[in-house]
């Protein structure tokens, strides 16, 4: 099991085992899908690519302040015919932070989020039929974002947001997410 998956399981266990009995605390689950612009190191020189990302976000807490836990993955494959190279990148990420929601109407709200993201992955670079696997080290980076939430009922809603994540070269990757959330009760 990879380090990021072990970290994910540890954080999820701690998150779910440390729940208070307050009546206004809720658990929301959001399967997420989106697009991101992120820095890819291989082949040199590093460049920004747009690729798909998917995962699951869990929120626990009240409307104005909630803990946020997210696991996501991103994959991309790019061919570079000029250098006879194919590059496959896969990133796995765990984010832990806080989220605050401000209701604008009964069915519409704005949210802001921030925290830290741990990520690792690998790149497979194939040149003239020879494949080299490069493991990207574990990185921890801050993130901040905002979005809009549209409620269809008390238990189902749709989220759309953008998140900025500081990357290895001290610039920002951008992640655009669309998520469907479901309220699964109070604990």
C-alpha positions in Angstrom: 0.0 0.0 0.0 1.4 3.4 -1.0 2.3 6.0 1.6 -0.4 8.4 0.5 -3.1 5.6 0.8 -1.8 4.8 4.4 -2.0 8.5 5.2 -5.5 8.6 3.8 -6.7 5.7 5.9 -5.2 7.1 9.1 -6.7 10.6 8.6 -10.1 9.1 7.7 -10.0 6.9 10.8 -9.1 9.8 13.1 -11.7 12.1 11.4 -14.6 9.7 11.9 -13.6 8.5 15.4 -13.4 12.0 16.8 -17.0 13.1 16.2 -18.9 15.2 18.8 -22.5 14.5 19.6 -23.7 18.1 18.7 -27.0 18.1 16.9 -25.9 20.5 14.2 -22.9 18.5 13.1 -23.5 16.6 9.9 -21.5 14.4 7.5 -21.6 15.3 3.8 -20.1 13.1 1.2 -19.2 14.5 -2.2 -18.0 12.4 -5.1 -16.0 15.0 -7.1 -14.9 15.3 -10.7 -13.0 18.1 -12.3 -10.2 19.5 -14.4 -6.9 20.9 -13.1 -4.0 22.7 -14.5 -0.9 21.3 -12.8 2.9 21.3 -13.1 4.3 18.1 -14.7 8.1 17.7 -14.4 8.7 15.1 -17.1 10.0 15.3 -19.7 12.2 18.2 -19.0 11.6 21.1 -19.1 8.6 21.2 -16.6 5.3 22.3 -18.1 1.7 22.9 -17.1 -0.9 20.4 -18.3 -4.7 20.3 -18.0 -6.0 16.9 -16.9 -8.9 15.2 -15.3 -9.2 14.6 -11.6 -11.6 12.6 -9.5 -12.1 11.6 -5.9 -14.3 11.9 -2.8 -14.7 14.7 -0.3 -16.1 14.3 3.3 -17.3 17.3 5.4 -18.1 17.0 9.1 -19.4 19.9 11.1 -21.9 22.7 11.0 -22.8 25.1 8.3 -20.4 27.9 9.3 -17.4 25.8 10.1 -16.7 22.2 9.0 -13.7 19.9 8.8 -12.9 18.8 5.3 -11.2 15.6 4.1 -10.6 14.8 0.5 -8.9 12.0 -1.5 -8.3 12.6 -5.2 -6.4 11.2 -8.1 -5.3 12.7 -11.5 -4.0 10.9 -14.5 -2.6 12.1 -17.8 -0.9 10.6 -20.8 1.0 12.8 -23.3 2.8 11.9 -26.5 5.8 13.9 -27.6 6.5 12.7 -31.2 9.4 15.2 -31.7 11.4 13.4 -28.9 9.8 10.0 -29.4 8.5 10.0 -25.9 5.3 9.1 -24.1 4.7 10.2 -20.6 2.1 8.8 -18.2 1.6 10.7 -14.9 -0.5 9.6 -11.9 -0.9 11.7 -8.8 -2.7 10.7 -5.5 -3.6 13.4 -3.0 -5.1 13.7 0.5 -6.3 17.1 1.6 -7.3 18.1 5.2 -8.7 21.5 6.0 -11.6 23.7 7.0 -14.6 24.9 5.1 -17.0 27.7 5.9 -20.4 28.1 4.2 -22.4 31.3 3.9 -26.1 30.9 2.9 -27.2 33.4 0.3 -30.8 32.0 0.1 -32.6 28.8 1.0 -31.1 26.8 -1.9 -28.0 28.7 -2.7 -24.8 29.3 -0.7 -21.1 30.4 -1.1 -18.2 28.5 0.5 -14.5 29.1 1.2 -12.0 26.4 2.0 -8.4 26.1 3.0 -5.9 23.6 4.4 -3.0 21.4 3.5 -2.6 18.8 0.8 -0.3 15.8 0.8 0.5 14.4 -2.7 2.7 11.8 -4.3 2.7 10.0 -7.6 4.8 8.6 -10.4 5.7 9.3 -13.9 6.4 6.6 -16.6 8.5 8.0 -19.4 8.8 5.8 -22.5 11.5 6.7 -25.0 12.0 4.5 -28.0 10.3 1.6 -26.3 12.3 1.8 -23.0 10.2 2.8 -20.0 11.6 4.5 -16.9 9.4 4.9 -13.8 10.1 8.0 -11.7 8.5 8.1 -8.2 7.6 11.6 -7.2 8.3 12.3 -3.5 5.6 13.0 -0.9 4.9 16.8 -0.9 2.7 18.8 1.5 1.3 22.1 0.1 -1.2 24.6 1.3 -4.5 25.2 -0.6 -7.3 27.7 -0.6 -10.5 27.9 -2.7 -14.0 29.0 -3.0 -17.2 27.8 -4.6 -21.0 27.8 -4.9 -23.5 25.3 -3.6 -26.9 24.7 -5.0 -29.3 22.6 -2.8 -32.0 20.5 -4.5 -33.4 19.3 -1.1 -32.3 19.0 2.5 -30.0 16.1 1.6 -28.9 16.5 -2.1 -26.9 19.4 -3.6 -24.4 20.3 -6.3 -21.1 22.1 -5.8 -18.8 24.0 -8.2 -15.6 25.5 -7.1 -12.0 26.4 -7.8 -9.0 25.8 -5.6 -5.4 27.1 -5.8 -2.6 24.8 -4.6 1.0 26.0 -4.1 3.3 23.7 -6.1 7.0 22.6 -6.1 8.2 25.7 -7.9 6.3 28.1 -5.6 3.6 28.9 -8.1 -0.1 27.8 -8.1 -1.9 24.9 -9.7 -5.6 25.4 -10.2 -8.2 22.7 -9.7 -11.8 23.2 -10.9 -14.2 20.8 -9.3 -17.9 19.8 -9.8 -19.3 17.7 -7.0 -22.6 16.1 -6.0 -23.1 16.0 -2.3 -25.4 13.9 0.0 -26.2 14.5 3.7 -26.0 11.2 5.5 -27.1 12.2 9.0 -26.0 13.5 12.3 -23.7 11.5 14.6 
